[in-house]
Amino acid sequence: MGVTNKASVTRTRRVARVLLGLVATAIAAAGPPSAPAHGPAHRAARPAPAKPGSAAPAQAAHSAQPDLTGPEAAMARDPALRRCRDLLGPLSPSESPPGPVSVEATGPEECRFRNIRLGLGSFVGYRMDTLLVRGIPFERPQGPLAPVHARVEARGITLAIRDQPAKLAWMSRQQQVPFDLVLDATYDPAATTLVLDEFSMDGALLGHVGLRARLENVQLLTTRAGAVPEMQAPPGLRSLHLELDSRTFLSSYVLPLIMNLLPDEDPDAAFQAGRAKGIAAINVLLPASGASTDTTAAVVQLVSDFPHPKHPTVLDIEANTPITPDAVLAAVGDPGRLPALLRALAVTATYAGTLR
């Protein structure tokens, strides 16, 4: 193997943490909408530490450590454990009943965490049965920066409430309906492209939400000299594919965002009026952008049924040039710019079939 480039290791870890940050954001957005009650503090017992003088574990490609919160000496004896622990950075797991936290280095570019809790504060978090991070090049030979492909799989995600009595904690676990999250992405630092090959959430209650996208002019890494290259254009969206096959996603996670725009008095009237205006605008803007009659009808019907869709939705967007956040914000602030923005997009949509 070539000489390890420490700067490259730092950069690839930074990409990994960006991907994990996306996972954390998605988990927070897609988690259960409410939390059960809590009571006096209750903590699961940690595994007993190794006895003084016991032999250090042998160095191997596959290593395991049952307690992530153990002494630093344990990580010093096991570089693979330290490498995986460091990968999580600010997302470091904390104690999470009912079982012990564990981490495994299952390969040179793969870490598997079990029974971890992702804290979103001192009280609420999310627990995952397993979190697999694959394809992170911790060590890379000297040479040009190569594309980084990473896959993150979070399985068995449920709401985690701290400081609950044992009986209430057990009951809340029985009431949870877990969901899974998968993120598969490739970042090419030379082409400055970020391709989201898969971003999906699946669960018995959640149904299925899937997203694929391609972003251009994305700068996540620095040059070998440590400077951020000057970008010729701001980052933007080139293509997007959305699959929504869920009875609860819109009502649980999109509707609450809209509620912030509604008045306290008679919100239903304001909601109905806003939806009618939205449908009228769609009937004008989508045909003007070149969208087909079928696409316009599909989007209108979805908005009419919001927040309780009756059919799965598939939406595809292709942009002639990358659509930047500034362009979207400008169109939102000045509706007169919206037609020009839509003309730069090719939009197709279907709204048919049976929901899960």
N, C-alpha and C positions, 0 to 999 in steps of 0.2 A: 504494500500500500504506500502511496506517496506521502510526502511530508504533510502533516496536518497544518492547516491554516487557521489559526485561532480567530482571526477576524471573520473568516467564513463561518466558523462555528457560531459566533455571536450573531451574525446576520441571519443564519438559518433558524436559530432559536427565536429571533425577533419575528420572523414570518410565522413560526409555529404559534407564538403567543398571539399574533393577530388573528390566526384561524381559531384558536381557542377562545379568544375574546368574542368572535362571532358566535361561537357555540354558546357561550355564556349569555350573550344578548338574546339569542333565539330561545334558550331555555327559559329565561325570565319572561319573554313575551308569550311563550306557548304553554307555560305551566298552568296548574289549576287556578281558577279565578279567585278562589277564597281559601282562607286558612282556617283550620280547626282551632278550638279554644286551647289555651295553654294553662299550665298550673305550676306547682313548685318545681324547682330544678331537679333534673334527673339525668344522670350521665351513665353511659355503658362503661363497664370495667374494661380497661386496656389490658392487652396481654402482658404478662410478667416480663420484665427485662431479663436479658441474659445474665447468668451468674458470673461474678468476677472470676477471671482466670479461664473462662471457657474459650475454646478454640474459635478463631475467627472463621467465618464462612469462606469456603474456597472460591476463588475468582473463576467465573464461568460466563459463557455467552448468555445463559439463562439464569437469572438470579431473582430471589424473592426476599422481601422483608415485610413482616406482618405489621409493623408499627411505623408509620411515616413520621410520627412525632417523637421518635426515640432520640437518644443523644447523638450529637454530631459525630461522635466516634464511630457509630455504626455505619454512617455514610462514608466516613473516611476509609473504612475497611472494604467498602463495596462501591467502586466508582460507577458501576452501572446504575445502582440505586440512586446515587447522588445526581447523576445525569438526568434520570427521569424525574426525580423530585424537583430539580432546578427548572425543568421544562415548564412546569406549571406556573412558576413565578408568582404573580399576585393572585393566581387562582388556586394557590396551595390548598389541598383538602384539609378538613378538620374532622374531628371525631364524629362518627355517624352510626348510631345503633341501627339495626340490631346486631351487626357483626363487626369484626375488626377491620380496620383499613389496611389495605395491602397494595404493594406495587411490584411489578415484575418487569424486568428488561427482557422482553421476549425475542429480541434480535438486535442487531447493530443499529437499526433505524426504527425501532418499535418499542413502545412502552404500554403496559396494560395496568390500569388502576381498578381496584375493586372496592365497592362499598364506600365511596367518597361522598362528601357533602360539600357542595359549592355554596359558600355563604354569600348572601345578598344583604348582609347586615348582621346585627348581633342576635336577631330573633328568627328570621325567616331565611331559608335557603332551599336548595334542591339536592336530593340524594340520587346518585346513580349507582345501579348495580355494577356496571362496568364502564370504563372509559378507555377506549383504545386509540392511541395516537400512532400512526404508521407513516413511514416515508420521510422522516425527518433526518437529513444527513448531518449528524452531529460532527462527523469528521469527514473532510473532503480534501483530496490532493490539491496541490498548488495548480493554478490555471484559471482560465476565464470562468466567471460565474455561470453555472449551469441552471436550467430551470429547476424549481423546487416543487415537487409533487407531494402532497400530504393528504392523508385521510384520517378523519376523526369520527369515531363511532361511540355515541353515548347510548347505553341501553338501560331500560328500566328506570326512567326518570320519574321521580315523584316529589311532591312537596315535603320539605323537611322542616319541622318546627322544633326549636330547641327549648329546653327547660320545661318539658312536659313530664308529669308523673308517668310511671311505667304503663299503667292500665290505659290511660288516655292515649299515650304514644302508640300502643299496640292497636287500639281501635282505629286511630287515624290511618295507620298503615293498611288495615283491612279495607278501608273506604277509598284508598287511592286507586286510580286507574292509570297505570304507568304508560308512558309513551317513549319512543326511540327517536334519536336524532342522528343523522349522518351528514357529514360535510366532506366533500371530495373536491380539492382545488389544486390548480397548477399555476404557479407564478413564474413568469419568465422575466428576469431582471434586464436582459439585453433588449427584449422587445417591449418591455414595460407593459405587459398584459397580464391580467388576472382572469383566469377562466374557472368559473364555478361549474364543475361538471355535475355535481349533485349537491343539493341542499334539501334534505327531506325530513319531515316529521310525520311519524305514523303511530297510531294508537287506537285501541278499541273504541274510546270515546272521541278522540280527536279526529279520527279518520286519516286522510292523507293530504299533506301539503307538500308540493315539490317545486323546486326552483332551479333553473339553470341560467347562467348569464355569462357574458363576456364584457370585461371592462378594459379600456385602453388608456394609455398614458398614466399608468399607476406606478408610483414610486414608493416602494416599501423598503428598499435596501439602499445603503450608501455605496459609494465607490470604494475601491481598495484604499484610497487615501483618506477615507472617512468623510468626504464631502457628498452632499446630495446633488446629483446632476441637475442642471437647469433643464426644465421641461419645456418643450416647444409648444405644448398645448395642455390645458388642464385635464384631469382625469374625467372620463365619461363612459356612459353605457353604450355599447355597440349592439348588443342583442340580449333578449330576455325570453325565457319560456317558463310559464307558470301553470301548475296543475293544482286545482282546488277541488278536492273530493271530501268534503267535511260538512256535517250538519251544524257544528258548534263553533268553528273557527271565527266566522264573521261576527256572530252574536257575542262571543266571549272576549275576543281580542281586538276587533276592529270597531265595533259599536262603542265601546268605552272611550275610544279616542274621539269619536264624533260627539259624544255627550258633552265634552268640554265646550263645544260650540253652541249648545242648545241653552235656551233660557230656563231659569228655575221654574217659571210659571208656564204651564201648558206646553211642555217640551214636545208632545206628540204632534201638535199642530205645526210647530216650527219644523219638525222632522219631515212631516208629510209635504209641507211646502217646499222645503229644500230638495227633497227627492224629486218632486215634480219639475223644479227648475233644472235639476241635473239631467233628467230624462230629455227635456226639451233641448238642452244644450248638446247632448250626445246625438240627438237626431239631426242636428245641424252640422256639428263639427266633424263627426266621423265620416259621413259621406263626402264632405268637402276635402278631407284629407286623402280620399281615394279608397277608403275602406269599403268592402262589399256590403250589399244589402243584408246578407246573412250575418256578417260580423256585427253590423249595427244593431240588428234585431237581437242577437245574443247578448250584447252588452246592455241593451235597454231592458231585456227581461231579467237579467241578473240584478240590475239596480232596482227594478220593480219588486223583486222578491226579497231584497235585502231587509233585514239581516238573516233571513231564513231561506237559504237557497233550496231549490227543489231538484236541481240537477248538478252534475259535475261541470266545472268550468276549466277550459283550456285557453290560455292567452299567449300569443306570440307577438313580439315586437322586434323589428329590425330597423336600425337607424342608418340613414345615409352617411352621416357623420356622428361621432360620439356625442351623445346628449349629456351635457354637463349639469351638475347641481345648480349652477348659477342660471342656466337657461330655464330650468324647471321653475326655480324660485321667481324669476322674472315674469314667466307666463302666469304664475299664480298671483303675483302682485298686480299684473296688468293683463287682464283677460284678452285684450286686443292682440297680444302676442301669441296666444294659444293656437290660432289657426296655422301660423307659420311653423310653430314647433311640431304640430301634428303632421304637417305636410312633409316633414323630414323623417317621418316614421312610416313603416309599413306595419299595420296592425291587423291581425286576424284573431278571431275568437269563436269558440263553440260553447254552447250551453245546452247539453242534451244528455240523455241516459239516466241511469238510476244511481243515486248516492249509496255509499257503503252503509 
